[in-house]
Amino acid sequence: MAHVSSDEFEALWQSCEKQPPLLQAESQIRLDLSLSHMLDQYLVMADRFLAQGKINKSDHEALSAAIGNLKPILDRIGEKELIAQEIDSRAKLRAQQLQDQVANLSRTRS
């Protein structure tokens, strides 16, 4: 964590009141929030749970079969694309809400 002096903090604070700083990310973060990806990760954990004796073999096989039956349905409905559209829609809505909040703050300070 970076340390700043009180003078540097005050200058940063004053500049933020006028215009919040916009920082460019060094690299883009890609998250796979699809259920199929989560199920894949869950199966990896289930394998560990089986090896550790936390779940029995029949339950592990039942989990694996259920996931195996569900994943083709998720693929058929285009789950990853639907998730991407939903995330994009929510991000746009949240950005608009934040812009409205900033505008309201600016009006109340005027």
C-alpha positions in Angstrom: 0.0 0.0 0.0 1.3 3.4 -0.9 2.0 6.0 1.7 1.3 9.7 1.1 2.1 12.7 3.2 -0.7 14.8 4.6 0.0 17.5 2.0 -0.2 14.9 -0.8 -3.4 13.6 0.6 -4.9 17.1 0.8 -4.0 17.8 -2.8 -5.5 14.5 -3.9 -8.6 15.2 -1.9 -9.0 18.6 -3.4 -8.6 17.3 -6.9 -11.1 14.5 -6.3 -13.7 17.1 -5.2 -13.3 18.8 -8.6 -13.0 15.7 -10.8 -12.6 12.1 -9.6 -9.4 10.6 -11.0 -9.9 7.9 -13.7 -7.2 5.2 -13.6 -6.6 2.9 -16.5 -6.3 -0.7 -15.5 -3.0 -2.3 -16.5 -4.7 -5.5 -17.8 -8.3 -6.5 -18.3 -9.7 -9.0 -15.8 -11.9 -11.7 -17.2 -14.2 -13.6 -14.9 -16.2 -16.6 -15.9 -19.3 -16.4 -13.8 -21.2 -19.1 -15.7 -22.8 -21.9 -13.9 -21.0 -24.4 -16.0 -17.6 -23.0 -15.0 -18.6 -23.0 -11.3 -19.8 -26.6 -11.7 -16.4 -27.5 -13.2 -14.7 -25.9 -10.2 -17.0 -27.7 -7.9 -16.1 -31.0 -9.4 -12.4 -30.3 -8.8 -13.3 -29.7 -5.1 -15.5 -32.8 -5.0 -12.5 -34.8 -6.3 -10.5 -33.4 -3.3 -13.3 -34.1 -0.9 -13.5 -37.7 -2.1 -9.7 -38.1 -1.8 -9.9 -36.7 1.8 -12.8 -39.0 2.7 -15.2 -36.0 3.2 -17.7 -37.5 0.7 -18.2 -41.1 -0.3 -17.8 -42.5 -3.8 -21.5 -42.9 -4.5 -22.2 -39.3 -3.7 -19.2 -38.2 -5.8 -20.5 -40.3 -8.7 -24.0 -38.8 -8.3 -22.6 -35.3 -8.3 -20.6 -36.0 -11.3 -23.5 -37.5 -13.2 -25.9 -34.6 -12.3 -23.4 -32.1 -13.4 -22.8 -34.1 -16.6 -26.5 -34.0 -17.3 -26.9 -30.3 -16.6 -23.9 -29.0 -18.6 -25.3 -29.9 -22.1 -28.5 -28.0 -21.2 -26.5 -24.9 -20.2 -24.5 -25.1 -23.4 -27.7 -25.6 -25.5 -29.3 -22.4 -24.1 -26.2 -20.3 -24.6 -25.6 -19.8 -20.9 -22.3 -18.0 -21.2 -23.7 -15.5 -23.7 -26.8 -14.9 -21.5 -24.5 -14.3 -18.5 -22.3 -11.9 -20.4 -25.4 -10.0 -21.6 -26.7 -9.8 -18.0 -23.4 -8.6 -16.6 -23.2 -5.9 -19.3 -26.7 -4.8 -18.6 -26.1 -4.6 -14.9 -22.8 -2.7 -15.4 -24.5 -0.1 -17.5 -27.3 0.3 -15.0 -24.8 0.7 -12.1 -22.8 3.2 -14.1 -25.9 5.3 -14.7 -26.8 5.1 -11.0 -23.3 6.3 -10.1 -23.5 9.1 -12.6 -26.8 10.2 -11.1 -25.4 10.1 -7.6 -22.5 12.2 -8.6 -24.8 14.7 -10.4 -27.0 14.9 -7.3 -23.9 15.5 -5.1 -22.8 18.3 -7.4 -26.2 19.9 -7.3 -26.4 19.8 -3.5 -22.9 21.4 -3.1 -23.8 24.2 -5.5 
